[in-house]
């Protein structure tokens, strides 16, 4: 089993920044991908950004140039630096880890962008 614990969400004004963290523990293999998804009220969960074990990244078009995903393999932790936040970024953000065909989710951290 793998456990994922997210942190860093909160309330921020438009144009502000937040940094989300997700620490993985448990039965973690050497090769795994991690990512961030989000779900706004009344909408489906969507991919925000993902990063492979080798460091290749993928972003949703809506966050390109504003968000940056990174990982610290020594700490089994993935980060999401979110800059120039917009009200439409408001959502619950979920951490995801995929390995050996299995997928794990964190409990989610809420991000609210509002003045």
Backbone as CSV, one residue per row, in Angstrom:
resi,resn,N_x,N_y,N_z,CA_x,CA_y,CA_z,C_x,C_y,C_z
1,UNK,0.827,-1.204,0.000,0.000,0.000,0.000,0.862,1.254,0.000
2,UNK,0.315,2.302,-0.562,0.981,3.599,-0.626,0.061,4.640,-0.002
3,UNK,0.636,5.504,0.810,-0.117,6.595,1.412,0.417,7.912,0.854
4,UNK,-0.509,8.812,0.547,-0.160,10.132,0.022,-0.765,11.193,0.924
5,UNK,0.050,12.132,1.350,-0.420,13.201,2.225,-0.101,14.540,1.577
6,UNK,-1.164,15.283,1.259,-1.003,16.590,0.624,-1.019,17.699,1.661
7,UNK,-0.402,18.807,1.322,-0.433,19.990,2.171,-0.196,21.223,1.306
8,UNK,-0.524,22.386,1.855,-0.215,23.629,1.166,-1.396,24.375,0.587
9,UNK,-2.584,23.808,0.654,-3.738,24.507,0.121,-4.148,25.667,1.017
10,UNK,-5.112,26.455,0.538,-5.583,27.575,1.322,-6.282,28.605,0.476
11,UNK,-6.470,29.773,1.063,-7.129,30.897,0.397,-6.066,31.878,-0.082
12,UNK,-6.170,32.280,-1.340,-5.208,33.221,-1.901,-5.939,34.174,-2.831
13,UNK,-5.435,35.381,-2.936,-6.040,36.356,-3.824,-5.636,36.095,-5.277
14,UNK,-6.452,36.518,-6.221,-6.069,36.397,-7.631,-4.705,37.035,-7.883
15,UNK,-3.897,36.336,-8.657,-2.539,36.789,-8.918,-1.522,36.283,-7.927
16,UNK,-1.990,35.658,-6.859,-1.093,35.155,-5.833,-0.510,33.793,-6.164
17,UNK,0.238,33.257,-5.207,0.923,31.982,-5.399,0.673,31.052,-4.221
18,UNK,0.746,29.778,-4.509,0.700,28.725,-3.493,1.607,27.600,-3.939
19,UNK,2.111,26.864,-2.972,2.921,25.686,-3.273,2.314,24.491,-2.567
20,UNK,1.902,23.516,-3.340,1.365,22.286,-2.792,2.473,21.245,-2.685
21,UNK,2.376,20.416,-1.652,3.317,19.312,-1.467,2.546,18.026,-1.283
22,UNK,3.138,16.937,-1.714,2.531,15.618,-1.534,3.647,14.635,-1.201
23,UNK,3.586,14.086,-0.010,4.590,13.127,0.443,4.028,11.716,0.353
24,UNK,4.777,10.851,-0.299,4.368,9.459,-0.449,5.143,8.574,0.521
25,UNK,4.455,7.576,1.060,5.099,6.615,1.954,4.482,5.244,1.735
26,UNK,5.152,4.231,2.259,4.645,2.874,2.113,5.441,2.084,1.088
27,UNK,4.771,1.244,0.336,5.426,0.334,-0.608,5.681,1.037,-1.944
28,UNK,6.672,1.880,-1.949,6.985,2.668,-3.141,8.074,1.962,-3.927
29,UNK,7.807,1.764,-5.227,8.779,1.121,-6.096,9.778,2.150,-6.592
30,UNK,10.773,1.655,-7.320,11.815,2.555,-7.791,11.301,3.489,-8.884
31,UNK,10.420,2.960,-9.728,9.897,3.759,-10.835,8.422,4.043,-10.621
32,UNK,8.055,5.303,-10.591,6.659,5.666,-10.428,6.453,7.075,-10.951
33,UNK,5.257,7.336,-11.375,4.887,8.670,-11.830,3.993,9.312,-10.789
34,UNK,4.065,10.609,-10.710,3.208,11.338,-9.781,2.558,12.500,-10.512
35,UNK,1.437,12.914,-9.984,0.738,14.013,-10.637,-0.218,14.701,-9.699
36,UNK,-0.736,15.803,-10.193,-1.757,16.571,-9.486,-2.999,16.665,-10.373
37,UNK,-4.130,16.381,-9.763,-5.430,16.540,-10.403,-6.225,17.549,-9.588
38,UNK,-7.275,18.064,-10.158,-8.153,18.958,-9.405,-9.608,18.722,-9.799
39,UNK,-10.465,19.038,-8.855,-11.899,18.895,-9.095,-12.608,20.109,-8.519
40,UNK,-13.207,20.880,-9.404,-13.987,22.038,-8.994,-15.422,21.601,-8.750
41,UNK,-16.176,22.349,-7.973,-17.570,21.978,-7.692,-18.372,21.806,-8.984
42,UNK,-19.049,20.671,-9.089,-19.881,20.416,-10.245,-19.146,20.006,-11.497
43,UNK,-17.824,19.805,-11.392,-17.037,19.438,-12.561,-16.314,18.122,-12.327
44,UNK,-15.855,17.530,-13.426,-15.107,16.290,-13.324,-13.673,16.568,-12.885
45,UNK,-13.064,15.571,-12.300,-11.663,15.679,-11.927,-10.823,15.740,-13.201
46,UNK,-9.840,16.630,-13.204,-9.012,16.800,-14.385,-7.531,16.819,-14.013
47,UNK,-6.713,16.378,-14.965,-5.270,16.410,-14.762,-4.781,17.850,-14.812
48,UNK,-3.935,18.201,-13.847,-3.299,19.512,-13.836,-1.869,19.401,-14.353
49,UNK,-1.111,18.483,-13.752,0.285,18.309,-14.141,0.753,16.937,-13.691
50,UNK,1.714,16.382,-14.417,2.257,15.068,-14.069,3.751,15.071,-14.325
51,UNK,4.445,14.180,-13.613,5.898,14.077,-13.771,6.290,12.609,-13.645
52,UNK,7.127,12.154,-14.566,7.568,10.765,-14.545,8.757,10.599,-13.601
53,UNK,9.164,9.351,-13.414,10.326,9.091,-12.561,11.585,9.710,-13.139
54,UNK,11.606,9.894,-14.472,12.766,10.495,-15.112,12.719,12.002,-15.170
55,UNK,11.613,12.581,-14.730,11.521,14.038,-14.685,10.777,14.678,-15.841
56,UNK,10.239,13.878,-16.761,9.450,14.450,-17.849,8.123,14.949,-17.293
57,UNK,7.693,16.107,-17.795,6.494,16.735,-17.256,5.425,16.927,-18.321
58,UNK,4.202,17.042,-17.857,3.052,17.269,-18.723,2.094,18.183,-17.978
59,UNK,1.539,19.184,-18.690,0.657,20.151,-18.063,-0.641,20.301,-18.842
60,UNK,-1.698,20.605,-18.116,-2.940,21.016,-18.768,-2.698,22.368,-19.423
61,UNK,-3.340,22.596,-20.554,-3.150,23.857,-21.268,-3.508,25.057,-20.394
62,UNK,-4.477,24.882,-19.519,-4.969,26.000,-18.702,-3.962,26.474,-17.662
63,UNK,-2.936,25.660,-17.377,-1.972,26.046,-16.342,-0.557,26.212,-16.882
64,UNK,-0.359,25.941,-18.153,0.984,26.075,-18.729,1.501,27.496,-18.562
65,UNK,2.742,27.598,-18.126,3.354,28.906,-17.911,3.074,29.494,-16.545
66,UNK,2.141,28.901,-15.804,1.806,29.409,-14.464,2.158,28.415,-13.369
67,UNK,1.988,27.141,-13.639,2.242,26.090,-12.651,3.504,25.324,-13.022
68,UNK,4.201,24.853,-11.997,5.388,24.037,-12.207,5.347,22.842,-11.268
69,UNK,5.464,21.650,-11.842,5.521,20.433,-11.034,6.973,20.002,-10.912
70,UNK,7.335,19.513,-9.736,8.689,19.020,-9.511,8.630,17.898,-8.481
71,UNK,9.711,17.158,-8.372,9.721,16.067,-7.415,11.092,15.933,-6.776
72,UNK,11.086,15.420,-5.559,12.306,15.099,-4.822,12.261,13.606,-4.578
73,UNK,13.002,12.852,-5.385,12.941,11.394,-5.282,13.465,10.881,-3.949
74,UNK,14.412,11.575,-3.369,14.957,11.149,-2.078,13.904,11.224,-0.980
75,UNK,12.978,12.148,-1.141,11.913,12.328,-0.141,10.581,11.754,-0.602
76,UNK,10.554,11.172,-1.813,9.284,10.670,-2.374,8.191,11.737,-2.294
77,UNK,8.545,12.920,-2.679,7.630,14.052,-2.568,7.512,14.760,-3.909
78,UNK,6.301,15.176,-4.223,6.055,15.952,-5.426,5.490,17.306,-5.015
79,UNK,5.855,18.326,-5.772,5.423,19.679,-5.472,4.677,20.273,-6.676
80,UNK,3.799,21.206,-6.381,3.149,21.964,-7.434,3.229,23.439,-7.054
81,UNK,4.081,24.168,-7.753,4.190,25.607,-7.550,3.172,26.280,-8.449
82,UNK,2.271,27.012,-7.843,1.185,27.653,-8.591,1.327,29.163,-8.492
83,UNK,1.573,29.798,-9.613,1.713,31.241,-9.667,0.589,31.851,-10.501
84,UNK,0.428,33.160,-10.360,-0.593,33.881,-11.133,-1.945,33.187,-11.049
85,UNK,-2.334,32.856,-9.849,-3.564,32.091,-9.658,-4.789,32.892,-10.070
86,UNK,-5.757,32.164,-10.613,-7.002,32.763,-11.087,-8.183,32.154,-10.325
87,UNK,-9.296,32.856,-10.259,-10.469,32.276,-9.583,-10.854,30.908,-10.148
88,UNK,-10.643,30.708,-11.428,-10.998,29.415,-12.028,-10.057,28.282,-11.618
89,UNK,-9.004,28.600,-10.891,-8.138,27.555,-10.338,-8.691,27.003,-9.033
90,UNK,-9.748,27.604,-8.532,-10.361,27.131,-7.296,-10.861,25.703,-7.458
91,UNK,-10.419,24.824,-6.565,-10.768,23.408,-6.653,-10.133,22.674,-5.481
92,UNK,-10.511,21.424,-5.343,-9.776,20.519,-4.463,-8.700,19.848,-5.315
93,UNK,-7.478,19.928,-4.869,-6.345,19.379,-5.599,-5.940,18.046,-4.973
94,UNK,-5.815,17.046,-5.829,-5.496,15.692,-5.390,-4.141,15.259,-5.943
95,UNK,-3.365,14.642,-5.099,-2.100,14.045,-5.499,-2.363,12.613,-5.982
96,UNK,-1.615,12.194,-6.963,-1.791,10.874,-7.564,-0.424,10.234,-7.765
97,UNK,-0.345,8.933,-7.483,0.880,8.172,-7.745,0.516,6.914,-8.504
98,UNK,1.244,6.645,-9.557,1.007,5.450,-10.351,2.252,4.592,-10.437
99,UNK,2.142,3.303,-10.124,3.262,2.386,-10.223,2.767,0.977,-10.459
100,UNK,3.444,0.262,-11.327,3.160,-1.147,-11.567,1.681,-1.390,-11.834
101,UNK,1.018,-0.475,-12.510,-0.381,-0.637,-12.852,-1.364,-0.230,-11.774
102,UNK,-0.863,0.156,-10.617,-1.733,0.595,-9.520,-1.726,2.120,-9.418
103,UNK,-2.848,2.654,-8.966,-2.982,4.099,-8.801,-3.431,4.406,-7.383
104,UNK,-2.821,5.414,-6.803,-3.128,5.823,-5.440,-3.468,7.310,-5.427
105,UNK,-4.361,7.678,-4.503,-4.799,9.069,-4.392,-4.623,9.579,-2.975
106,UNK,-4.338,10.872,-2.887,-4.347,11.528,-1.595,-5.761,11.954,-1.238
107,UNK,-5.889,12.568,-0.069,-7.207,12.955,0.422,-7.676,14.291,-0.143
108,UNK,-6.760,15.024,-0.751,-7.112,16.302,-1.362,-6.824,17.481,-0.466
109,UNK,-6.475,18.596,-1.096,-6.269,19.840,-0.362,-6.985,20.947,-1.141
110,UNK,-7.718,21.770,-0.423,-8.563,22.762,-1.073,-7.794,24.045,-1.365
111,UNK,-7.955,24.527,-2.585,-7.369,25.794,-3.005,-8.513,26.722,-3.411
112,UNK,-8.559,27.878,-2.778,-9.582,28.868,-3.095,-8.898,30.155,-3.523
113,UNK,-9.232,30.615,-4.717,-8.664,31.853,-5.243,-9.789,32.878,-5.300
114,UNK,-9.707,33.847,-4.410,-10.791,34.823,-4.297,-10.286,36.088,-3.638
115,UNK,-10.886,37.192,-4.034,-10.538,38.461,-3.408,-11.504,38.767,-2.268
